[in-house]
């Protein structure tokens, strides 16, 4: 499964830059509701050039300003075993893991992380 997200173009530097930027109230609604964008807030890119940073029709062909930023499939699976023996004593260890996998927390993540 691919993960989609918005590309960031740095931080707003001035009120004038905010006024001349595409409307990003969809992706920063908490900031907008809390008094509006201010210098230092995150600036999202308007990739489709429609003057509005959003999700488009939310389909494969029209994902608005989102782009693929990751994939949940494991990339590098590994495992290895190490063992040693000396004068009747032996020891062994088994290691396994995933070298790279993008992950995005969702509502089921609390099962893994527990509740706070």
Biopython code that builds the backbone (N, CA, C, O; Angstrom):
import numpy as np
from Bio.PDB.StructureBuilder import StructureBuilder

atoms = [
    (1, "UNK", "N", (0.845, -1.176, 0.000)),
    (1, "UNK", "CA", (0.000, 0.000, 0.000)),
    (1, "UNK", "C", (0.889, 1.238, 0.000)),
    (1, "UNK", "O", (1.808, 1.352, 0.811)),
    (2, "UNK", "N", (0.614, 2.151, -0.903)),
    (2, "UNK", "CA", (1.354, 3.406, -0.966)),
    (2, "UNK", "C", (0.738, 4.424, -0.021)),
    (2, "UNK", "O", (-0.478, 4.458, 0.168)),
    (3, "UNK", "N", (1.592, 5.256, 0.572)),
    (3, "UNK", "CA", (1.139, 6.362, 1.405)),
    (3, "UNK", "C", (1.274, 7.647, 0.610)),
    (3, "UNK", "O", (2.296, 7.881, -0.034)),
    (4, "UNK", "N", (0.245, 8.476, 0.656)),
    (4, "UNK", "CA", (0.292, 9.767, -0.011)),
    (4, "UNK", "C", (0.369, 10.878, 1.007)),
    (4, "UNK", "O", (-0.162, 10.762, 2.111)),
    (5, "UNK", "N", (1.033, 11.956, 0.634)),
    (5, "UNK", "CA", (1.149, 13.086, 1.541)),
    (5, "UNK", "C", (1.412, 14.367, 0.787)),
    (5, "UNK", "O", (1.589, 14.358, -0.431)),
    (6, "UNK", "N", (1.436, 15.448, 1.498)),
    (6, "UNK", "CA", (1.653, 16.767, 0.910)),
    (6, "UNK", "C", (3.127, 17.144, 1.010)),
    (6, "UNK", "O", (3.784, 16.876, 2.016)),
    (7, "UNK", "N", (3.633, 17.768, -0.049)),
    (7, "UNK", "CA", (5.022, 18.206, -0.061)),
    (7, "UNK", "C", (5.116, 19.569, 0.624)),
    (7, "UNK", "O", (4.288, 20.451, 0.398)),
    (8, "UNK", "N", (6.123, 19.721, 1.453)),
    (8, "UNK", "CA", (6.324, 20.965, 2.194)),
    (8, "UNK", "C", (7.383, 21.807, 1.496)),
    (8, "UNK", "O", (8.406, 21.294, 1.044)),
    (9, "UNK", "N", (7.121, 23.109, 1.418)),
    (9, "UNK", "CA", (8.028, 24.045, 0.769)),
    (9, "UNK", "C", (8.617, 25.005, 1.801)),
    (9, "UNK", "O", (8.748, 26.201, 1.542)),
    (10, "UNK", "N", (8.969, 24.476, 2.964)),
    (10, "UNK", "CA", (9.573, 25.305, 3.993)),
    (10, "UNK", "C", (8.540, 25.911, 4.923)),
    (10, "UNK", "O", (7.450, 25.369, 5.107)),
    (11, "UNK", "N", (8.902, 27.046, 5.506)),
    (11, "UNK", "CA", (8.038, 27.751, 6.444)),
    (11, "UNK", "C", (7.737, 29.139, 5.901)),
    (11, "UNK", "O", (8.553, 29.740, 5.203)),
    (12, "UNK", "N", (6.554, 29.635, 6.234)),
    (12, "UNK", "CA", (6.218, 30.999, 5.835)),
    (12, "UNK", "C", (7.151, 31.966, 6.546)),
    (12, "UNK", "O", (7.426, 31.822, 7.737)),
    (13, "UNK", "N", (7.636, 32.959, 5.795)),
    (13, "UNK", "CA", (8.568, 33.940, 6.338)),
    (13, "UNK", "C", (7.911, 35.269, 6.688)),
    (13, "UNK", "O", (8.430, 36.013, 7.520)),
    (14, "UNK", "N", (6.773, 35.577, 6.062)),
    (14, "UNK", "CA", (6.142, 36.869, 6.310)),
    (14, "UNK", "C", (4.642, 36.772, 6.052)),
    (14, "UNK", "O", (4.165, 35.826, 5.426)),
    (15, "UNK", "N", (3.908, 37.770, 6.547)),
    (15, "UNK", "CA", (2.466, 37.833, 6.313)),
    (15, "UNK", "C", (2.178, 38.019, 4.826)),
    (15, "UNK", "O", (1.175, 37.513, 4.323)),
    (16, "UNK", "N", (3.042, 38.736, 4.123)),
    (16, "UNK", "CA", (2.869, 38.942, 2.687)),
    (16, "UNK", "C", (2.977, 37.613, 1.926)),
    (16, "UNK", "O", (2.218, 37.367, 0.989)),
    (17, "UNK", "N", (3.911, 36.773, 2.327)),
    (17, "UNK", "CA", (4.060, 35.464, 1.695)),
    (17, "UNK", "C", (2.813, 34.601, 1.922)),
    (17, "UNK", "O", (2.392, 33.874, 1.021)),
    (18, "UNK", "N", (2.227, 34.678, 3.106)),
    (18, "UNK", "CA", (1.001, 33.942, 3.410)),
    (18, "UNK", "C", (-0.134, 34.432, 2.514)),
    (18, "UNK", "O", (-0.885, 33.626, 1.964)),
    (19, "UNK", "N", (-0.260, 35.749, 2.366)),
    (19, "UNK", "CA", (-1.332, 36.335, 1.557)),
    (19, "UNK", "C", (-1.208, 35.959, 0.090)),
    (19, "UNK", "O", (-2.221, 35.842, -0.601)),
    (20, "UNK", "N", (0.016, 35.767, -0.402)),
    (20, "UNK", "CA", (0.227, 35.453, -1.825)),
    (20, "UNK", "C", (0.290, 33.959, -2.105)),
    (20, "UNK", "O", (0.504, 33.562, -3.250)),
    (21, "UNK", "N", (0.110, 33.128, -1.100)),
    (21, "UNK", "CA", (0.213, 31.674, -1.255)),
    (21, "UNK", "C", (-1.168, 31.068, -1.505)),
    (21, "UNK", "O", (-2.189, 31.679, -1.191)),
    (22, "UNK", "N", (-1.187, 29.873, -2.068)),
    (22, "UNK", "CA", (-2.439, 29.143, -2.279)),
    (22, "UNK", "C", (-3.147, 28.909, -0.951)),
    (22, "UNK", "O", (-2.504, 28.798, 0.093)),
    (23, "UNK", "N", (-4.465, 28.837, -0.996)),
    (23, "UNK", "CA", (-5.271, 28.567, 0.202)),
    (23, "UNK", "C", (-4.953, 27.165, 0.704)),
    (23, "UNK", "O", (-5.154, 26.188, -0.018)),
    (24, "UNK", "N", (-4.461, 27.056, 1.928)),
    (24, "UNK", "CA", (-4.140, 25.741, 2.477)),
    (24, "UNK", "C", (-4.953, 25.457, 3.736)),
    (24, "UNK", "O", (-4.498, 24.723, 4.613)),
    (25, "UNK", "N", (-6.147, 26.031, 3.833)),
    (25, "UNK", "CA", (-6.994, 25.824, 5.009)),
    (25, "UNK", "C", (-7.422, 24.367, 5.149)),
    (25, "UNK", "O", (-7.692, 23.914, 6.262)),
    (26, "UNK", "N", (-7.491, 23.623, 4.043)),
    (26, "UNK", "CA", (-7.876, 22.210, 4.117)),
    (26, "UNK", "C", (-6.853, 21.386, 4.877)),
    (26, "UNK", "O", (-7.228, 20.529, 5.677)),
    (27, "UNK", "N", (-5.568, 21.626, 4.647)),
    (27, "UNK", "CA", (-4.522, 20.818, 5.283)),
    (27, "UNK", "C", (-4.033, 21.408, 6.604)),
    (27, "UNK", "O", (-3.340, 20.728, 7.362)),
    (28, "UNK", "N", (-4.373, 22.629, 6.883)),
    (28, "UNK", "CA", (-3.942, 23.233, 8.152)),
    (28, "UNK", "C", (-5.146, 23.854, 8.863)),
    (28, "UNK", "O", (-5.076, 24.990, 9.332)),
    (29, "UNK", "N", (-6.249, 23.104, 8.942)),
    (29, "UNK", "CA", (-7.480, 23.652, 9.514)),
    (29, "UNK", "C", (-7.337, 23.990, 10.994)),
    (29, "UNK", "O", (-7.976, 24.934, 11.458)),
    (30, "UNK", "N", (-6.522, 23.254, 11.753)),
    (30, "UNK", "CA", (-6.337, 23.589, 13.174)),
    (30, "UNK", "C", (-5.627, 24.928, 13.326)),
    (30, "UNK", "O", (-5.959, 25.719, 14.209)),
    (31, "UNK", "N", (-4.652, 25.175, 12.462)),
    (31, "UNK", "CA", (-3.941, 26.458, 12.507)),
    (31, "UNK", "C", (-4.890, 27.581, 12.099)),
    (31, "UNK", "O", (-4.939, 28.628, 12.745)),
    (32, "UNK", "N", (-5.638, 27.357, 11.027)),
    (32, "UNK", "CA", (-6.567, 28.376, 10.543)),
    (32, "UNK", "C", (-7.622, 28.691, 11.586)),
    (32, "UNK", "O", (-7.985, 29.854, 11.761)),
    (33, "UNK", "N", (-8.129, 27.669, 12.290)),
    (33, "UNK", "CA", (-9.150, 27.870, 13.314)),
    (33, "UNK", "C", (-8.572, 28.571, 14.548)),
    (33, "UNK", "O", (-9.311, 29.203, 15.303)),
    (34, "UNK", "N", (-7.277, 28.465, 14.751)),
    (34, "UNK", "CA", (-6.642, 29.059, 15.930)),
    (34, "UNK", "C", (-6.094, 30.448, 15.698)),
    (34, "UNK", "O", (-5.183, 30.865, 16.414)),
    (35, "UNK", "N", (-6.603, 31.174, 14.739)),
    (35, "UNK", "CA", (-6.155, 32.545, 14.521)),
    (35, "UNK", "C", (-5.502, 32.765, 13.168)),
    (35, "UNK", "O", (-5.076, 33.879, 12.862)),
    (36, "UNK", "N", (-5.418, 31.747, 12.373)),
    (36, "UNK", "CA", (-4.870, 31.898, 11.032)),
    (36, "UNK", "C", (-3.392, 31.590, 10.948)),
    (36, "UNK", "O", (-2.709, 31.454, 11.963)),
    (37, "UNK", "N", (-2.908, 31.483, 9.724)),
    (37, "UNK", "CA", (-1.502, 31.202, 9.489)),
    (37, "UNK", "C", (-0.645, 32.375, 9.929)),
    (37, "UNK", "O", (-1.038, 33.535, 9.799)),
    (38, "UNK", "N", (0.523, 32.058, 10.448)),
    (38, "UNK", "CA", (1.471, 33.065, 10.916)),
    (38, "UNK", "C", (2.843, 32.744, 10.327)),
    (38, "UNK", "O", (3.092, 31.600, 9.948)),
    (39, "UNK", "N", (3.730, 33.724, 10.243)),
    (39, "UNK", "CA", (5.100, 33.406, 9.834)),
    (39, "UNK", "C", (5.681, 32.326, 10.753)),
    (39, "UNK", "O", (5.550, 32.398, 11.975)),
    (40, "UNK", "N", (6.317, 31.337, 10.150)),
    (40, "UNK", "CA", (6.856, 30.205, 10.896)),
    (40, "UNK", "C", (6.015, 28.951, 10.748)),
    (40, "UNK", "O", (6.473, 27.862, 11.093)),
    (41, "UNK", "N", (4.777, 29.080, 10.235)),
    (41, "UNK", "CA", (3.932, 27.909, 9.993)),
    (41, "UNK", "C", (4.389, 27.201, 8.723)),
    (41, "UNK", "O", (5.035, 27.794, 7.859)),
    (42, "UNK", "N", (4.041, 25.926, 8.628)),
    (42, "UNK", "CA", (4.438, 25.101, 7.489)),
    (42, "UNK", "C", (3.728, 25.566, 6.217)),
    (42, "UNK", "O", (2.535, 25.869, 6.230)),
    (43, "UNK", "N", (4.488, 25.617, 5.114)),
    (43, "UNK", "CA", (3.958, 26.029, 3.816)),
    (43, "UNK", "C", (3.872, 24.792, 2.912)),
    (43, "UNK", "O", (4.899, 24.234, 2.525)),
    (44, "UNK", "N", (2.651, 24.368, 2.576)),
    (44, "UNK", "CA", (2.447, 23.214, 1.704)),
    (44, "UNK", "C", (2.416, 23.668, 0.252)),
    (44, "UNK", "O", (1.954, 24.767, -0.055)),
    (45, "UNK", "N", (2.912, 22.813, -0.641)),
    (45, "UNK", "CA", (2.994, 23.150, -2.063)),
    (45, "UNK", "C", (1.677, 22.872, -2.768)),
    (45, "UNK", "O", (1.009, 21.877, -2.489)),
    (46, "UNK", "N", (1.313, 23.754, -3.677)),
    (46, "UNK", "CA", (0.137, 23.587, -4.543)),
    (46, "UNK", "C", (0.621, 22.918, -5.822)),
    (46, "UNK", "O", (0.925, 23.602, -6.799)),
    (47, "UNK", "N", (0.697, 21.577, -5.829)),
    (47, "UNK", "CA", (1.291, 20.844, -6.945)),
    (47, "UNK", "C", (0.447, 20.884, -8.207)),
    (47, "UNK", "O", (0.996, 20.867, -9.309)),
    (48, "UNK", "N", (-0.886, 20.938, -8.075)),
    (48, "UNK", "CA", (-1.722, 20.949, -9.279)),
    (48, "UNK", "C", (-2.043, 22.353, -9.772)),
    (48, "UNK", "O", (-2.707, 22.508, -10.797)),
    (49, "UNK", "N", (-1.585, 23.375, -9.063)),
    (49, "UNK", "CA", (-1.700, 24.750, -9.527)),
    (49, "UNK", "C", (-3.100, 25.337, -9.521)),
    (49, "UNK", "O", (-3.355, 26.312, -10.228)),
    (50, "UNK", "N", (-4.020, 24.768, -8.738)),
    (50, "UNK", "CA", (-5.396, 25.287, -8.729)),
    (50, "UNK", "C", (-5.632, 26.377, -7.678)),
    (50, "UNK", "O", (-6.760, 26.847, -7.527)),
    (51, "UNK", "N", (-4.595, 26.781, -6.956)),
    (51, "UNK", "CA", (-4.729, 27.829, -5.945)),
    (51, "UNK", "C", (-5.273, 27.342, -4.623)),
    (51, "UNK", "O", (-5.571, 28.145, -3.738)),
    (52, "UNK", "N", (-5.408, 26.033, -4.477)),
    (52, "UNK", "CA", (-5.967, 25.427, -3.266)),
    (52, "UNK", "C", (-5.193, 24.157, -2.963)),
    (52, "UNK", "O", (-5.071, 23.292, -3.831)),
    (53, "UNK", "N", (-4.669, 24.024, -1.757)),
    (53, "UNK", "CA", (-3.937, 22.827, -1.360)),
    (53, "UNK", "C", (-4.959, 21.858, -0.754)),
    (53, "UNK", "O", (-5.494, 22.094, 0.329)),
    (54, "UNK", "N", (-5.216, 20.765, -1.478)),
    (54, "UNK", "CA", (-6.239, 19.825, -1.022)),
    (54, "UNK", "C", (-6.078, 18.461, -1.659)),
    (54, "UNK", "O", (-5.058, 18.163, -2.280)),
    (55, "UNK", "N", (-7.103, 17.636, -1.494)),
    (55, "UNK", "CA", (-7.041, 16.241, -1.936)),
    (55, "UNK", "C", (-7.675, 15.999, -3.300)),
    (55, "UNK", "O", (-7.783, 14.845, -3.715)),
    (56, "UNK", "N", (-8.093, 17.024, -4.005)),
    (56, "UNK", "CA", (-8.723, 16.843, -5.312)),
    (56, "UNK", "C", (-9.985, 16.010, -5.182)),
    (56, "UNK", "O", (-10.773, 16.204, -4.256)),
    (57, "UNK", "N", (-10.176, 15.079, -6.113)),
    (57, "UNK", "CA", (-11.328, 14.172, -6.066)),
    (57, "UNK", "C", (-11.042, 12.957, -5.194)),
    (57, "UNK", "O", (-11.905, 12.094, -5.032)),
    (58, "UNK", "N", (-9.846, 12.880, -4.635)),
    (58, "UNK", "CA", (-9.422, 11.768, -3.774)),
    (58, "UNK", "C", (-9.499, 10.432, -4.512)),
    (58, "UNK", "O", (-9.941, 9.427, -3.955)),
    (59, "UNK", "N", (-9.064, 10.436, -5.772)),
    (59, "UNK", "CA", (-9.007, 9.215, -6.580)),
    (59, "UNK", "C", (-7.573, 9.016, -7.060)),
    (59, "UNK", "O", (-6.720, 9.885, -6.879)),
    (60, "UNK", "N", (-7.320, 7.862, -7.672)),
    (60, "UNK", "CA", (-5.980, 7.586, -8.208)),
    (60, "UNK", "C", (-5.606, 8.609, -9.274)),
    (60, "UNK", "O", (-4.466, 9.072, -9.315)),
    (61, "UNK", "N", (-6.554, 8.964, -10.133)),
    (61, "UNK", "CA", (-6.264, 9.905, -11.216)),
    (61, "UNK", "C", (-6.269, 11.364, -10.774)),
    (61, "UNK", "O", (-5.689, 12.212, -11.453)),
    (62, "UNK", "N", (-6.910, 11.672, -9.655)),
    (62, "UNK", "CA", (-6.952, 13.046, -9.156)),
    (62, "UNK", "C", (-6.752, 13.033, -7.644)),
    (62, "UNK", "O", (-7.709, 13.050, -6.870)),
    (63, "UNK", "N", (-5.491, 13.003, -7.249)),
    (63, "UNK", "CA", (-5.171, 13.011, -5.808)),
    (63, "UNK", "C", (-4.840, 14.411, -5.327)),
    (63, "UNK", "O", (-4.265, 14.581, -4.252)),
    (64, "UNK", "N", (-5.196, 15.405, -6.108)),
    (64, "UNK", "CA", (-4.970, 16.797, -5.713)),
    (64, "UNK", "C", (-3.496, 17.112, -5.593)),
    (64, "UNK", "O", (-2.724, 16.904, -6.529)),
    (65, "UNK", "N", (-3.115, 17.611, -4.442)),
    (65, "UNK", "CA", (-1.733, 18.023, -4.208)),
    (65, "UNK", "C", (-0.918, 16.981, -3.461)),
    (65, "UNK", "O", (0.207, 17.254, -3.040)),
    (66, "UNK", "N", (-1.475, 15.794, -3.293)),
    (66, "UNK", "CA", (-0.742, 14.723, -2.618)),
    (66, "UNK", "C", (0.105, 13.957, -3.627)),
    (66, "UNK", "O", (-0.232, 13.867, -4.808)),
    (67, "UNK", "N", (1.202, 13.414, -3.137)),
    (67, "UNK", "CA", (2.059, 12.559, -3.943)),
    (67, "UNK", "C", (2.474, 11.363, -3.106)),
    (67, "UNK", "O", (2.330, 11.379, -1.884)),
    (68, "UNK", "N", (2.983, 10.335, -3.748)),
    (68, "UNK", "CA", (3.402, 9.139, -3.027)),
    (68, "UNK", "C", (4.659, 9.453, -2.228)),
    (68, "UNK", "O", (5.663, 9.907, -2.777)),
    (69, "UNK", "N", (4.587, 9.203, -0.913)),
    (69, "UNK", "CA", (5.731, 9.495, -0.043)),
    (69, "UNK", "C", (6.255, 8.253, 0.660)),
    (69, "UNK", "O", (7.230, 8.338, 1.408)),
    (70, "UNK", "N", (5.630, 7.098, 0.437)),
    (70, "UNK", "CA", (6.107, 5.879, 1.091)),
    (70, "UNK", "C", (5.294, 4.670, 0.679)),
    (70, "UNK", "O", (4.316, 4.773, -0.061)),
    (71, "UNK", "N", (5.727, 3.517, 1.179)),
    (71, "UNK", "CA", (5.080, 2.255, 0.863)),
    (71, "UNK", "C", (5.156, 1.365, 2.096)),
    (71, "UNK", "O", (6.213, 1.243, 2.715)),
    (72, "UNK", "N", (4.034, 0.743, 2.453)),
    (72, "UNK", "CA", (3.989, -0.048, 3.675)),
    (72, "UNK", "C", (4.594, -1.447, 3.523)),
    (72, "UNK", "O", (4.744, -2.157, 4.517)),
    (73, "UNK", "N", (4.940, -1.852, 2.310)),
    (73, "UNK", "CA", (5.530, -3.182, 2.106)),
    (73, "UNK", "C", (6.965, -3.211, 2.640)),
    (73, "UNK", "O", (7.733, -2.286, 2.376)),
    (74, "UNK", "N", (7.338, -4.254, 3.384)),
    (74, "UNK", "CA", (8.715, -4.354, 3.874)),
    (74, "UNK", "C", (9.701, -4.435, 2.703)),
    (74, "UNK", "O", (9.457, -5.151, 1.731)),
    (75, "UNK", "N", (10.802, -3.708, 2.797)),
    (75, "UNK", "CA", (11.777, -3.668, 1.706)),
    (75, "UNK", "C", (12.898, -4.689, 1.887)),
    (75, "UNK", "O", (13.256, -5.377, 0.931)),
    (76, "UNK", "N", (13.453, -4.800, 3.077)),
    (76, "UNK", "CA", (14.606, -5.668, 3.328)),
    (76, "UNK", "C", (14.332, -6.553, 4.540)),
    (76, "UNK", "O", (14.475, -6.113, 5.681)),
    (77, "UNK", "N", (13.946, -7.772, 4.296)),
    (77, "UNK", "CA", (13.745, -8.737, 5.374)),
    (77, "UNK", "C", (15.053, -9.469, 5.595)),
    (77, "UNK", "O", (15.726, -9.826, 4.628)),
    (78, "UNK", "N", (15.429, -9.700, 6.847)),
    (78, "UNK", "CA", (16.692, -10.394, 7.113)),
    (78, "UNK", "C", (16.553, -11.292, 8.335)),
    (78, "UNK", "O", (15.683, -11.094, 9.182)),
    (79, "UNK", "N", (17.423, -12.269, 8.399)),
    (79, "UNK", "CA", (17.547, -13.115, 9.583)),
    (79, "UNK", "C", (18.922, -13.759, 9.564)),
    (79, "UNK", "O", (19.483, -14.010, 8.497)),
    (80, "UNK", "N", (19.460, -14.025, 10.740)),
    (80, "UNK", "CA", (20.719, -14.756, 10.818)),
    (80, "UNK", "C", (20.825, -15.446, 12.177)),
    (80, "UNK", "O", (20.221, -15.030, 13.165)),
    (81, "UNK", "N", (21.601, -16.494, 12.182)),
    (81, "UNK", "CA", (21.821, -17.290, 13.384)),
    (81, "UNK", "C", (23.312, -17.303, 13.684)),
    (81, "UNK", "O", (24.139, -17.418, 12.780)),
    (82, "UNK", "N", (23.640, -17.185, 14.950)),
    (82, "UNK", "CA", (25.035, -17.279, 15.388)),
    (82, "UNK", "C", (25.100, -18.311, 16.515)),
    (82, "UNK", "O", (24.238, -18.342, 17.394)),
    (83, "UNK", "N", (26.118, -19.140, 16.476)),
    (83, "UNK", "CA", (26.267, -20.122, 17.547)),
    (83, "UNK", "C", (27.745, -20.365, 17.805)),
    (83, "UNK", "O", (28.595, -20.168, 16.936)),
    (84, "UNK", "N", (28.023, -20.799, 19.026)),
    (84, "UNK", "CA", (29.399, -21.121, 19.412)),
    (84, "UNK", "C", (29.359, -22.281, 20.403)),
    (84, "UNK", "O", (28.402, -22.451, 21.158)),
    (85, "UNK", "N", (30.427, -23.071, 20.375)),
    (85, "UNK", "CA", (30.525, -24.218, 21.286)),
    (85, "UNK", "C", (31.965, -24.315, 21.773)),
    (85, "UNK", "O", (32.905, -24.168, 20.992)),
    (86, "UNK", "N", (32.131, -24.567, 23.092)),
    (86, "UNK", "CA", (33.476, -24.679, 23.661)),
    (86, "UNK", "C", (33.408, -25.546, 24.913)),
    (86, "UNK", "O", (32.678, -25.225, 25.850)),
    (87, "UNK", "N", (34.150, -26.620, 24.935)),
    (87, "UNK", "CA", (34.285, -27.531, 26.070)),
    (87, "UNK", "C", (32.933, -27.925, 26.689)),
    (87, "UNK", "O", (32.763, -27.886, 27.908)),
    (88, "UNK", "N", (32.004, -28.292, 25.850)),
    (88, "UNK", "CA", (30.707, -28.765, 26.331)),
    (88, "UNK", "C", (29.692, -27.659, 26.607)),
    (88, "UNK", "O", (28.552, -27.943, 26.975)),
    (89, "UNK", "N", (30.090, -26.422, 26.435)),
    (89, "UNK", "CA", (29.155, -25.310, 26.593)),
    (89, "UNK", "C", (28.807, -24.802, 25.203)),
    (89, "UNK", "O", (29.673, -24.698, 24.335)),
    (90, "UNK", "N", (27.554, -24.491, 25.003)),
    (90, "UNK", "CA", (27.184, -23.909, 23.717)),
    (90, "UNK", "C", (26.183, -22.776, 23.925)),
    (90, "UNK", "O", (25.472, -22.702, 24.927)),
    (91, "UNK", "N", (26.168, -21.924, 22.952)),
    (91, "UNK", "CA", (25.259, -20.778, 22.978)),
    (91, "UNK", "C", (24.843, -20.502, 21.548)),
    (91, "UNK", "O", (25.632, -20.689, 20.622)),
    (92, "UNK", "N", (23.615, -20.061, 21.364)),
    (92, "UNK", "CA", (23.153, -19.700, 20.031)),
    (92, "UNK", "C", (22.191, -18.520, 20.141)),
    (92, "UNK", "O", (21.552, -18.310, 21.172)),
    (93, "UNK", "N", (22.107, -17.763, 19.060)),
    (93, "UNK", "CA", (21.213, -16.603, 19.004)),
    (93, "UNK", "C", (20.633, -16.516, 17.604)),
    (93, "UNK", "O", (21.296, -16.839, 16.618)),
    (94, "UNK", "N", (19.395, -16.078, 17.534)),
    (94, "UNK", "CA", (18.704, -15.906, 16.261)),
    (94, "UNK", "C", (18.184, -14.475, 16.189)),
    (94, "UNK", "O", (17.531, -14.004, 17.121)),
    (95, "UNK", "N", (18.465, -13.788, 15.097)),
    (95, "UNK", "CA", (18.034, -12.410, 14.901)),
    (95, "UNK", "C", (17.240, -12.316, 13.613)),
    (95, "UNK", "O", (17.584, -12.944, 12.613)),
    (96, "UNK", "N", (16.171, -11.523, 13.643)),
    (96, "UNK", "CA", (15.406, -11.283, 12.424)),
    (96, "UNK", "C", (14.798, -9.893, 12.487)),
    (96, "UNK", "O", (14.623, -9.329, 13.567)),
    (97, "UNK", "N", (14.479, -9.348, 11.329)),
    (97, "UNK", "CA", (13.883, -8.023, 11.332)),
    (97, "UNK", "C", (13.587, -7.517, 9.938)),
    (97, "UNK", "O", (13.689, -8.241, 8.948)),
    (98, "UNK", "N", (13.219, -6.256, 9.895)),
    (98, "UNK", "CA", (12.906, -5.566, 8.654)),
    (98, "UNK", "C", (13.830, -4.365, 8.560)),
    (98, "UNK", "O", (13.892, -3.548, 9.479)),
    (99, "UNK", "N", (14.551, -4.258, 7.447)),
    (99, "UNK", "CA", (15.500, -3.163, 7.269)),
    (99, "UNK", "C", (14.857, -1.850, 6.905)),
    (99, "UNK", "O", (15.389, -0.797, 7.259)),
    (100, "UNK", "N", (13.714, -1.863, 6.201)),
    (100, "UNK", "CA", (13.045, -0.620, 5.826)),
    (100, "UNK", "C", (11.580, -0.908, 5.561)),
    (100, "UNK", "O", (11.228, -1.787, 4.775)),
    (101, "UNK", "N", (10.732, -0.139, 6.242)),
    (101, "UNK", "CA", (9.303, -0.201, 5.997)),
    (101, "UNK", "C", (8.710, 1.119, 6.447)),
    (101, "UNK", "O", (8.906, 1.527, 7.592)),
    (102, "UNK", "N", (7.990, 1.788, 5.567)),
    (102, "UNK", "CA", (7.331, 3.032, 5.937)),
    (102, "UNK", "C", (6.090, 2.685, 6.753)),
    (102, "UNK", "O", (5.407, 1.701, 6.470)),
    (103, "UNK", "N", (5.806, 3.499, 7.765)),
    (103, "UNK", "CA", (4.687, 3.218, 8.647)),
    (103, "UNK", "C", (3.970, 4.513, 8.979)),
    (103, "UNK", "O", (4.599, 5.541, 9.232)),
    (104, "UNK", "N", (2.656, 4.451, 8.975)),
    (104, "UNK", "CA", (1.849, 5.604, 9.355)),
    (104, "UNK", "C", (0.892, 5.176, 10.452)),
    (104, "UNK", "O", (0.136, 4.224, 10.261)),
    (105, "UNK", "N", (0.900, 5.852, 11.598)),
    (105, "UNK", "CA", (0.004, 5.441, 12.690)),
    (105, "UNK", "C", (-1.456, 5.681, 12.322)),
    (105, "UNK", "O", (-1.799, 6.710, 11.742)),
    (106, "UNK", "N", (-2.307, 4.723, 12.666)),
    (106, "UNK", "CA", (-3.738, 4.882, 12.438)),
    (106, "UNK", "C", (-4.486, 4.494, 13.702)),
    (106, "UNK", "O", (-3.866, 4.308, 14.748)),
    (107, "UNK", "N", (-5.790, 4.369, 13.628)),
    (107, "UNK", "CA", (-6.594, 4.099, 14.823)),
    (107, "UNK", "C", (-6.281, 2.738, 15.445)),
    (107, "UNK", "O", (-6.482, 2.564, 16.647)),
    (108, "UNK", "N", (-5.798, 1.772, 14.668)),
    (108, "UNK", "CA", (-5.451, 0.466, 15.219)),
    (108, "UNK", "C", (-4.062, 0.434, 15.850)),
    (108, "UNK", "O", (-3.685, -0.578, 16.442)),
    (109, "UNK", "N", (-3.303, 1.502, 15.740)),
    (109, "UNK", "CA", (-1.948, 1.539, 16.296)),
    (109, "UNK", "C", (-1.949, 1.438, 17.812)),
    (109, "UNK", "O", (-0.968, 0.985, 18.401)),
    (110, "UNK", "N", (-3.033, 1.851, 18.451)),
    (110, "UNK", "CA", (-3.100, 1.801, 19.910)),
    (110, "UNK", "C", (-2.980, 0.371, 20.418)),
    (110, "UNK", "O", (-2.562, 0.157, 21.556)),
    (111, "UNK", "N", (-3.341, -0.617, 19.591)),
    (111, "UNK", "CA", (-3.206, -2.008, 19.986)),
    (111, "UNK", "C", (-1.725, -2.345, 20.196)),
    (111, "UNK", "O", (-1.370, -3.065, 21.129)),
    (112, "UNK", "N", (-0.874, -1.818, 19.319)),
    (112, "UNK", "CA", (0.558, -2.057, 19.427)),
    (112, "UNK", "C", (1.196, -1.198, 20.514)),
    (112, "UNK", "O", (1.949, -1.706, 21.345)),
    (113, "UNK", "N", (0.895, 0.114, 20.512)),
    (113, "UNK", "CA", (1.561, 1.055, 21.401)),
    (113, "UNK", "C", (0.914, 1.139, 22.779)),
    (113, "UNK", "O", (1.541, 1.608, 23.729)),
    (114, "UNK", "N", (-0.320, 0.696, 22.896)),
    (114, "UNK", "CA", (-1.029, 0.815, 24.174)),
    (114, "UNK", "C", (-1.671, 2.173, 24.308)),
    (114, "UNK", "O", (-1.415, 3.070, 23.505)),
    (115, "UNK", "N", (-2.491, 2.328, 25.304)),
    (115, "UNK", "CA", (-3.167, 3.613, 25.510)),
    (115, "UNK", "C", (-2.392, 4.433, 26.520)),
    (115, "UNK", "O", (-1.710, 3.892, 27.390)),
    (116, "UNK", "N", (-2.505, 5.741, 26.393)),
    (116, "UNK", "CA", (-1.824, 6.661, 27.319)),
    (116, "UNK", "C", (-2.810, 7.251, 28.287)),
    (116, "UNK", "O", (-2.431, 8.049, 29.145)),
]
sb = StructureBuilder()
sb.init_structure("model")
sb.init_model(0)
sb.init_chain("A")
sb.init_seg("    ")
for serial, (resi, resn, name, xyz) in enumerate(atoms, 1):
    if name == "N":
        sb.init_residue(resn, " ", resi, " ")
    sb.init_atom(name, np.array(xyz, "f"), 0.0, 1.0, " ", f" {name:<3s}", serial, name[0])
structure = sb.get_structure()
